Amino acid sequence: MTHSRRAFVQHLTVGTAGFTSLAALPTDLLVPAAQGAPWDVSWASRLRGKHKACFDCTEPESGYGVWRANAWAGQYREVLKAGPTDLSPVIILRHNAIVLAMQPPFIQKYSLGKKFGVTHPLTMEPIEQNPALLDEKDGIPAPFNNSGLHKQLGRGVIALACNLALQDVIDHVVAIDKVSDAEARKRSVEGMVPGVILQPSGGFAAVLAQESGCAYVKAS
């Protein structure tokens, strides 16, 4: 468990009730990605399909958690004859799956593949890539070549990332680059896959998705 996660657990276990006030929580657990900017929760209003599901990814698992969201959509189209506007999938990237929210150059620069135990979806060999971004140019066969995170984002699928998990990445950047936490956060946010929306936590995202009508799927 990293320092940031230990601090989080310690604060939650303070007091006989196991809870503490928001004012007592570490500031890095409360502030949004950009200082002073509000969290973007407008994605919840985009969940208008008849069929809604959130796919909770906690481990890299070679990107299969992301692929499962696309498989669900395909199966609903085939079996239930659902149209594109009938489906509202949400992908949540938290815990170690935060690496799936990062762009390949960032992963390679900071050796995040090794840090998070990332493997290729076909060979199962360790890679310094984002397996959720691999497609036909990387030898991924049909129909899985259309399951990449970038392609799903292009089709309007909502992808959310956990700010608590991102702090592990930020701490890693601080250790390597010898920069402030604020600068490391800036670099880490800039290293995220365009279109992925940072949320206060993965738990926050999962609950809000369910409150907005999504069925919950433990995807990885």
C-alpha angles and dihedrals in degrees: 000000000000125000092257093052092046090052090050093051092045092053092048092052096051113116133019093282092053092239137096133193122275088243089064096051119104110269093235088065092056110036119088124239093272116044110253094007119119122241112263108238095152088109089080090067089057093064096099101134123114089237117050129176137165118212110209111208115189101160131043092238089176090294094295093130089062091045090054091063090057092045090054091052092049093048092049090050092049101040103029096029089233117174124225092262091052092066128075111176122178123197117204118198112195143141109014092347087074085094087070088064092060130090118245097247090054091048091050095046093054099031091239091158090067093040094054099032097246118184135185113263093231107029096031087219120141113267138182092221139091103258090197089066097052118112142152093315087061094048097263106150128224132304092021092055088075093052097077118126092239092053093047090049088052089056092053100263112153117236121189131190130206116243092204091056091045088059088067088057091046092052089051091052091048090053094049103037097034092226134135122278089248093054092045090051090051091051093046095050090048087051093059122107108267111256097029109121119219115225132190089256141338090251091054090051094047094050094045090049090052092046086054091057105272123143111228121243123183095218102177 
